[in-house]
Amino acid sequence: MSTQTAQTPPGARQRTRSCATGLVCHRCGNRYPLQDSVFACPDCGKGLDVVYDYELAARYFEEVPSSERPRNIWHFEELLPIVDASAQARVGLHAGYTPLIKADRLGAELGLSNLYLKDDSTCRPSLSYKDRVVSMSVARLLERGKEEIGCVSTGNVGTAVAALAAKAGVDAYVFYPNRLEDMKARACAALGAKVCQVEGNYDEANRRCRELAEATGMDFANITLRPFYAEGAKTAAFEIVEQLEWRAPDHIVTAAAGGTLSSRLHKGLGELQLMGLSETEQTRIHIAQPSGCNPIATAILAEEAEVHPVTPETAAHSLAIGAPGDGYLVIDAVLKRGGTAGFASDPEIFAGIDLLASTEGILTEPAGGTTVAVLEKLVAAGRFAPDDTVVAIITGNGLKTLDDHPPKPWPAKIECELDAMLTALNELKSAGSLIDQARAQLHP
Ligand SMILES: [Zn+2]
């Protein structure tokens, strides 16, 4: 970990190289000190963004070459908002720097010769991109000297909070809406979090958790710590560009729920450009949503500046956010970058999961299936040249959501005896393959 030890006076807490200078309102531009506990603008109610000294960040970045930096979320710590090195250390050094995989078999299936997958289904410690954002929340909580953290979650935020809070030695409270993948709640409890399921959908639970935070003073990872939480998402953009040897891709395709990831990919790409690390202006961002919860995609396709909330009805529970807090930022990011949006039905989402699994050996959850299904649609719509560099972000792992997959044909148990097994093997060989089933669903 690179820290400014040389500049730290004796007895002071060690500082990271963070170049964060304050918070600014997305809408009215009001500024607040980084130390303030505000998470929404007191004047206009909109969210707050962290601002940085980019000249200083560029200088720091030159001082320590990439090869000497940690291969984790803190690789670009200049552009992250955590200043206390001990908070950074306590939250753990595992998240981030996931593989960028050249997806030749999926690319051949789709007609793309330069398709890459940013595989956050392997993100540590809890197997989703949420480890990036929750790492910032928990580190910020520690900077504030607090020892309890709550969250409202469709699933993956909860498991990330449970795991990262356990590592940091703080108590975690996870509030789930009505519908979620059961394995995620069980994983939270197994990691030691206190879990509470509430009646109502995510948007209703989110509103009540905000009231709960105000009533108790307890910090919530994705509510009261949100400006810090959101900064973690930029690290995916930094890593993608560095892993492509500082050549930004032509396109990034990602699923959108609350809108944090896609809007901060835009911010992260802009920061790399500002610091002179890469030309990123040509990168288009495209978002994928389920047909049963597509308020951001609908607004983008209609070129509207604001999202109209919907009531979610989708098997992609981690994308079931009908009133996305960062929706307006996503619209801005996608339209400014000349990108677009698409959506996929539940059967198409599960076919997307199957196509990814059977071509690249990556088992993702419905959010990742949504990305793959919409990627296929964007190819069919002629959005990409065949040799464009396209990066699809696989945001979560399918092991947590297998219970929700449509059941696959499962052979009856047979005698453990050669003849019976030969017969069974021949039956298995004559059955259709998963890749054929996925093709039939996606190209009817
Ligand atoms: Zn404001």
Boltz pocket constraint, residues with backbone or C-beta under 6 A from the ligand:
constraints:
  - pocket:
      binder: B
      contacts: [[A, 25], [A, 26], [A, 27], [A, 28], [A, 29], [A, 30], [A, 41], [A, 42], [A, 43], [A, 44], [A, 45], [A, 46]]
      max_distance: 6.0
